Amino acid sequence: VCRGTAVMLVSPTDGTDEIANPFLQPDGS
């Protein structure tokens, strides 16, 4: 979750969803 939040703050753009998806997938697993 920490990583997802950091990505959102660091990259608050349209690509945030794409970056957050792969980051949350391995983290949640």
MIDOSE-1310 file (N, C-alpha, C; in nm, 2 decimals, decimal comma, always signed):
residues 29
vcrg	+0,08/-0,12/+0,00/+0,00/+0,00/+0,00/+0,09/+0,12/+0,00; +0,20/+0,12/+0,08/+0,29/+0,23/+0,08/+0,34/+0,27/-0,05; +0,38/+0,16/-0,13/+0,43/+0,18/-0,26/+0,33/+0,25/-0,35; +0,21/+0,20/-0,35/+0,10/+0,25/-0,43/+0,08/+0,40/-0,41
tavm	+0,08/+0,43/-0,28/+0,06/+0,57/-0,24/+0,17/+0,66/-0,29; +0,29/+0,61/-0,28/+0,41/+0,69/-0,32/+0,41/+0,71/-0,47; +0,37/+0,61/-0,55/+0,36/+0,62/-0,69/+0,25/+0,72/-0,73; +0,14/+0,72/-0,66/+0,04/+0,82/-0,69/+0,08/+0,96/-0,67
lvsp	+0,16/+0,98/-0,56/+0,21/+1,12/-0,53/+0,32/+1,16/-0,62; +0,40/+1,06/-0,65/+0,52/+1,09/-0,74/+0,47/+1,10/-0,88; +0,38/+1,02/-0,92/+0,33/+1,03/-1,06/+0,18/+1,05/-1,07; +0,13/+1,16/-1,03/-0,02/+1,19/-1,03/-0,06/+1,22/-1,18
tdgt	-0,05/+1,12/-1,26/-0,09/+1,14/-1,40/-0,18/+1,03/-1,45; -0,20/+1,03/-1,58/-0,29/+0,92/-1,64/-0,23/+0,78/-1,62; -0,10/+0,78/-1,63/-0,03/+0,65/-1,62/-0,02/+0,60/-1,47; -0,08/+0,67/-1,38/-0,08/+0,63/-1,24/-0,14/+0,49/-1,23
deia	-0,26/+0,47/-1,29/-0,33/+0,35/-1,29/-0,24/+0,23/-1,34; -0,18/+0,26/-1,45/-0,09/+0,15/-1,51/+0,02/+0,11/-1,41; +0,08/+0,21/-1,35/+0,20/+0,19/-1,26/+0,15/+0,13/-1,13; +0,03/+0,17/-1,08/-0,02/+0,12/-0,95/-0,07/-0,02/-0,97
npfl	-0,12/-0,06/-1,08/-0,17/-0,20/-1,11/-0,06/-0,30/-1,08; +0,05/-0,30/-1,15/+0,16/-0,40/-1,14/+0,22/-0,39/-1,00; +0,22/-0,27/-0,94/+0,29/-0,26/-0,81/+0,20/-0,32/-0,70; +0,07/-0,30/-0,72/-0,02/-0,36/-0,61/-0,04/-0,51/-0,63
qpdg	-0,03/-0,56/-0,75/-0,05/-0,70/-0,78/+0,06/-0,78/-0,70; +0,19/-0,76/-0,72/+0,29/-0,84/-0,65/+0,28/-0,81/-0,50; +0,25/-0,69/-0,46/+0,25/-0,65/-0,32/+0,13/-0,73/-0,25; +0,02/-0,73/-0,31/-0,10/-0,80/-0,25/-0,08/-0,95/-0,25
s	-0,01/-1,00/-0,35/+0,01/-1,15/-0,35/+0,09/-1,19/-0,23
